[in-house]
Amino acid sequence: MNRDDMVVRPLLDLRGIAKRYALADGRIVHALADVSLHVDRHETLGLVGESGCGKSTLARVAMRLVPASDGQVVFDGDDITTRPRRALAAQRARMQMVFQDPFASLNPRLTIGRALEEPLIVQGRGTATERRERVLAMLARVGLRADVAERHPHEFSGGQRQRIAIARALMLAPELLVCDEAVSALDVSVRAQVLNLLLELRASFGLAMLFISHDLAVVRHMADRVAVMYLGRVVELADRDTLWRTPRHPYTQALMAAAPAPGTAPGRKVAVLAGDVPSALAPPAGCHFHTRCPHATDRCRHEVPALRTITARHVVACHLA
């Protein structure tokens, strides 16, 4: 065994990812800037932040649904950043996505059975009988009856449709599941059921997850580590318990103050989260958060803070942390 074989590499490794969009009038949207994150096998990395911070864009870049402007997307040690779409079939089977709106992700003309069978057909897996058996087994695994296979998406509730979408994502036995606000549109009671289902499936299938949400309580329930994003950048990253116990970035502190969770340290000083997220068309110079941070200094207004190591599993991008 050589030295490289002894190194445990992450399943998904995002290195220095930037994403820019050019508008018709020539202006540039800076959606992501120098984002580096990884997801280890069998772990869930939570990604949290306000709407417009770049969470969903990062998910789509990770899945190669949109190309990165800069940086690398590495899956299981294999750089897939610029690989042609037709050459991504093997990786597509190993990394799947669950979207916020399950109705939009299901073809309304197909029965549920056909929708679940389709990934197997595209990948050339199994006979018709074997595919049918897998469809029924997967429906049962997500808590749905066999007769669901003969019906169409419009016949189901939002929670049932999300269970169907999860079943479809798992048909190819992926190693990574990217969940982009997968429960945000569901009622509270249904949301809890789907979250617990995802935890059960993660354990039984040995999944790794990139779990995206604006809801801190949901992320805390699901994640092993949590990355906090603000206007296209990661501002803090730590294991779940450390982040809730000792958040260091004023933005993280403000998010937690706005939605305190059990176990959050009482009485600590926090930044007041006022105002709106600046436009990605013209992000502020220096620390992007300085326009909303009551602790900002002149250095914050002019110098972008680098991610600084607090402990081995806790980094923060703040001049004052």
C-alpha positions as CSV (number, residue, x, y, z in Angstrom):
1,M,0.0,0.0,0.0
2,N,1.5,3.4,-1.0
3,R,1.1,6.6,1.0
4,D,-1.7,7.9,-1.2
5,D,-3.8,4.8,-0.5
6,M,-3.7,5.6,3.2
7,V,-5.2,9.0,2.8
8,V,-9.0,9.1,3.3
9,R,-10.2,11.3,0.5
10,P,-13.5,13.1,0.6
11,L,-16.4,11.8,-1.6
12,L,-17.1,15.4,-2.9
13,D,-14.4,18.0,-2.9
14,L,-15.2,21.6,-4.1
15,R,-12.0,23.6,-4.5
16,G,-12.1,27.4,-5.0
17,I,-15.5,27.4,-6.7
18,A,-16.6,30.7,-8.3
19,K,-19.7,31.2,-10.4
20,R,-20.5,34.3,-12.4
21,Y,-23.4,35.0,-14.7
22,A,-23.4,37.6,-17.4
23,L,-26.7,39.4,-17.9
24,A,-28.0,40.6,-21.2
25,D,-27.0,44.2,-20.4
26,G,-23.4,43.2,-19.7
27,R,-23.6,43.3,-15.9
28,I,-22.1,40.3,-14.0
29,V,-23.8,38.4,-11.1
30,H,-21.2,37.2,-8.7
31,A,-23.0,34.2,-7.3
32,L,-20.1,32.3,-5.7
33,A,-16.6,33.4,-4.9
34,D,-13.7,31.0,-3.9
35,V,-15.9,28.4,-2.1
36,S,-14.0,25.4,-0.9
37,L,-15.9,22.6,0.9
38,H,-15.8,18.8,1.1
39,V,-18.3,16.1,2.0
40,D,-16.8,12.9,3.5
41,R,-18.3,9.5,3.0
42,H,-21.3,8.8,5.2
43,E,-21.5,12.3,6.6
44,T,-24.0,15.1,6.2
45,L,-22.7,18.6,5.5
46,G,-25.3,21.2,6.2
47,L,-25.2,24.4,4.2
48,V,-27.1,27.3,5.7
49,G,-27.7,31.0,4.9
50,E,-30.3,33.5,3.8
51,S,-32.0,33.4,0.4
52,G,-29.7,34.6,-2.3
53,C,-26.5,33.6,-0.6
54,G,-25.5,31.1,-3.3
55,K,-26.5,27.8,-1.6
56,S,-28.6,26.4,-4.5
57,T,-26.0,27.6,-7.0
58,L,-23.3,25.7,-5.2
59,A,-25.5,22.6,-5.2
60,R,-26.0,22.9,-9.0
61,V,-22.3,23.4,-9.6
62,A,-21.5,20.4,-7.4
63,M,-23.9,18.3,-9.5
64,R,-22.5,19.7,-12.7
65,L,-25.9,21.0,-13.7
66,V,-24.2,24.3,-14.2
67,P,-20.5,24.8,-14.9
68,A,-18.2,26.5,-12.5
69,S,-16.6,29.8,-13.6
70,D,-13.4,28.9,-11.6
71,G,-12.3,26.1,-9.4
72,Q,-12.6,22.3,-9.4
73,V,-15.4,19.8,-8.7
74,V,-13.7,16.5,-7.6
75,F,-15.9,13.4,-7.0
76,D,-14.2,10.5,-5.3
77,G,-10.8,11.8,-6.4
78,D,-11.9,12.3,-10.0
79,D,-11.9,15.8,-11.4
80,I,-15.2,16.2,-13.3
81,T,-15.1,20.0,-13.6
82,T,-14.8,20.2,-17.4
83,R,-15.9,16.6,-18.3
84,P,-18.4,16.6,-21.2
85,R,-22.0,15.9,-20.1
86,R,-22.1,12.7,-22.1
87,A,-19.1,11.4,-20.2
88,L,-20.7,12.0,-16.8
89,A,-23.0,9.0,-16.8
90,A,-21.1,7.0,-14.2
91,Q,-20.9,10.0,-11.9
92,R,-24.6,10.8,-12.4
93,A,-25.5,7.4,-11.0
94,R,-23.4,8.0,-7.9
95,M,-24.6,11.5,-7.0
96,Q,-28.3,12.4,-7.1
97,M,-30.4,15.5,-6.1
98,V,-33.7,16.1,-4.3
99,F,-35.2,19.5,-5.2
100,Q,-37.4,21.8,-3.2
101,D,-40.4,21.3,-5.5
102,P,-41.0,17.6,-6.2
103,F,-43.9,18.3,-8.6
104,A,-41.5,20.2,-10.9
105,S,-39.0,17.4,-10.8
106,L,-41.4,14.7,-11.8
107,N,-42.8,14.4,-15.3
108,P,-46.6,14.9,-15.0
109,R,-47.2,12.6,-18.0
110,L,-45.5,9.6,-16.5
111,T,-46.9,7.3,-13.9
112,I,-44.9,7.1,-10.7
113,G,-43.7,3.6,-11.5
114,R,-42.4,4.8,-14.9
115,A,-40.7,7.9,-13.4
116,L,-38.9,5.7,-10.9
117,E,-37.9,3.1,-13.5
118,E,-36.5,5.8,-15.9
119,P,-33.1,6.2,-14.2
120,L,-32.6,2.4,-14.5
121,I,-33.5,2.4,-18.1
122,V,-31.2,5.3,-18.9
123,Q,-28.3,3.5,-17.1
124,G,-29.2,0.2,-18.8
125,R,-29.7,-1.7,-15.5
126,G,-31.8,-4.8,-15.1
127,T,-34.6,-6.5,-17.0
128,A,-38.1,-5.1,-17.1
129,T,-39.1,-7.5,-14.3
130,E,-36.1,-6.6,-12.1
131,R,-36.7,-2.9,-12.6
132,R,-40.3,-3.3,-11.6
133,E,-39.3,-5.2,-8.5
134,R,-36.9,-2.4,-7.6
135,V,-39.5,0.2,-8.1
136,L,-42.0,-1.5,-5.8
137,A,-39.2,-2.1,-3.2
138,M,-38.2,1.5,-3.2
139,L,-41.7,2.7,-2.8
140,A,-42.1,0.5,0.2
141,R,-38.8,1.8,1.6
142,V,-40.1,5.4,1.6
143,G,-43.4,4.4,3.1
144,L,-45.7,4.2,0.1
145,R,-48.0,1.4,-1.2
146,A,-47.4,-0.5,-4.4
147,D,-50.5,0.9,-6.1
148,V,-48.8,4.3,-6.1
149,A,-46.8,3.1,-9.1
150,E,-49.9,3.3,-11.4
151,R,-50.8,6.9,-10.5
152,H,-49.6,10.3,-11.6
153,P,-47.8,13.1,-9.6
154,H,-50.9,15.4,-9.4
155,E,-52.7,12.7,-7.4
156,F,-50.5,13.1,-4.3
157,S,-49.9,15.6,-1.5
158,G,-46.6,17.6,-1.3
159,G,-45.2,15.2,1.4
160,Q,-46.1,12.1,-0.7
161,R,-44.5,13.7,-3.8
162,Q,-41.3,14.4,-1.9
163,R,-41.2,10.8,-0.8
164,I,-41.5,9.8,-4.4
165,A,-38.8,12.2,-5.4
166,I,-36.5,10.7,-2.7
167,A,-37.3,7.2,-4.0
168,R,-36.4,8.2,-7.5
169,A,-33.1,9.7,-6.4
170,L,-32.2,6.5,-4.7
171,M,-33.1,4.1,-7.5
172,L,-29.5,4.0,-8.7
173,A,-28.1,3.5,-5.2
174,P,-26.1,6.7,-5.2
175,E,-23.3,7.5,-2.7
176,L,-24.1,11.2,-2.4
177,L,-27.5,12.8,-2.0
178,V,-27.8,16.6,-2.5
179,C,-30.9,17.9,-0.8
180,D,-31.7,21.5,-1.9
181,E,-34.4,22.9,0.5
182,A,-36.0,19.5,0.3
183,V,-38.5,20.1,3.1
184,S,-38.9,23.9,3.1
185,A,-42.3,23.7,1.3
186,L,-43.8,21.1,3.6
187,D,-46.0,21.5,6.6
188,V,-44.3,21.2,10.0
189,S,-45.6,17.7,10.8
190,V,-44.9,16.4,7.3
191,R,-41.5,18.0,7.4
192,A,-40.5,16.1,10.5
193,Q,-41.6,12.8,8.9
194,V,-39.6,13.4,5.8
195,L,-36.5,14.5,7.8
196,N,-36.7,11.3,9.9
197,L,-37.1,9.3,6.7
198,L,-33.9,10.9,5.3
199,L,-32.0,10.0,8.4
200,E,-33.2,6.4,8.2
201,L,-32.2,6.2,4.5
202,R,-28.9,7.8,5.2
203,A,-28.1,5.1,7.7
204,S,-29.4,2.1,5.8
205,F,-27.9,3.1,2.4
206,G,-24.7,4.5,3.8
207,L,-25.3,7.9,2.1
208,A,-23.3,11.1,2.3
209,M,-25.4,14.2,2.0
210,L,-25.1,17.9,1.2
211,F,-28.1,19.2,3.0
212,I,-29.1,22.8,2.1
213,S,-31.6,24.8,4.1
214,H,-32.3,28.3,5.4
215,D,-33.8,26.7,8.6
216,L,-31.2,26.4,11.3
217,A,-33.2,24.0,13.4
218,V,-33.6,21.6,10.4
219,V,-29.8,21.8,9.7
220,R,-29.0,21.1,13.3
221,H,-31.2,18.0,13.2
222,M,-29.6,16.7,10.1
223,A,-26.0,17.7,9.8
224,D,-22.7,16.5,11.2
225,R,-20.8,19.6,10.1
226,V,-22.3,23.0,9.0
227,A,-21.1,25.6,6.6
228,V,-22.6,29.1,6.8
229,M,-22.7,31.1,3.6
230,Y,-23.2,34.8,3.0
231,L,-23.3,36.4,-0.4
232,G,-21.5,33.7,-2.2
233,R,-18.8,33.0,0.4
234,V,-18.4,30.6,3.3
235,V,-18.0,32.6,6.4
236,E,-17.9,29.9,9.0
237,L,-17.5,26.1,9.1
238,A,-17.5,23.8,12.1
239,D,-19.0,20.6,13.4
240,R,-22.6,21.0,14.4
241,D,-22.2,21.1,18.2
242,T,-19.2,23.4,18.1
243,L,-21.0,25.8,15.8
244,W,-24.1,26.0,18.1
245,R,-22.0,26.2,21.2
246,T,-19.4,28.8,20.1
247,P,-20.3,30.6,16.8
248,R,-17.6,33.1,16.0
249,H,-18.8,35.0,12.9
250,P,-21.3,37.9,13.6
251,Y,-23.5,36.6,10.8
252,T,-23.7,33.1,12.3
253,Q,-24.4,34.6,15.7
254,A,-27.2,36.8,14.3
255,L,-28.8,33.9,12.5
256,M,-28.9,31.9,15.7
257,A,-30.2,34.8,17.7
258,A,-33.1,35.2,15.2
259,A,-33.9,31.5,15.5
260,P,-32.5,30.1,18.8
261,A,-32.4,26.4,19.2
262,P,-32.2,24.2,22.3
263,G,-28.7,24.1,23.7
264,T,-27.7,27.5,22.3
265,A,-25.6,29.3,24.8
266,P,-27.8,31.9,26.7
267,G,-26.8,35.5,27.2
268,R,-24.0,35.8,24.7
269,K,-23.5,39.0,22.7
270,V,-24.7,38.8,19.1
271,A,-24.8,41.1,16.1
272,V,-28.2,42.4,15.2
273,L,-29.1,41.3,11.7
274,A,-30.5,44.4,10.1
275,G,-31.1,45.3,6.5
276,D,-31.1,43.1,3.4
277,V,-28.4,41.0,1.7
278,P,-26.5,43.3,-0.8
279,S,-26.9,42.6,-4.5
280,A,-24.7,40.0,-6.0
281,L,-24.4,42.4,-9.0
282,A,-22.3,44.7,-6.8
283,P,-21.1,42.9,-3.7
284,P,-19.5,45.2,-1.1
285,A,-15.7,45.5,-1.0
286,G,-13.9,43.8,1.8
287,C,-16.0,41.6,4.0
288,H,-19.3,41.3,2.3
289,F,-21.1,41.3,5.7
290,H,-19.6,44.7,6.8
291,T,-22.7,46.7,5.6
292,R,-24.8,44.8,8.2
293,C,-22.3,44.2,10.9
294,P,-22.3,46.5,14.0
295,H,-18.7,45.6,14.7
296,A,-17.3,46.4,11.3
297,T,-14.0,48.3,11.2
298,D,-12.2,50.1,8.4
299,R,-10.2,46.9,7.7
300,C,-13.5,45.0,7.3
301,R,-14.6,47.6,4.6
302,H,-11.5,47.1,2.5
303,E,-10.0,43.7,3.1
304,V,-11.6,40.3,2.4
305,P,-11.1,38.1,5.4
306,A,-9.6,34.7,4.8
307,L,-10.9,31.6,6.5
308,R,-8.9,31.3,9.6
309,T,-8.5,28.1,11.7
310,I,-9.9,28.2,15.2
311,T,-9.5,24.5,15.9
312,A,-9.0,21.5,13.6
313,R,-12.7,21.4,12.7
314,H,-13.7,25.1,13.1
315,V,-12.8,27.9,10.6
316,V,-14.1,31.4,10.3
317,A,-13.7,34.3,7.9
318,C,-13.8,37.4,10.2
319,H,-11.1,39.9,11.1
320,L,-12.5,40.2,14.6
321,A,-13.3,36.6,15.5
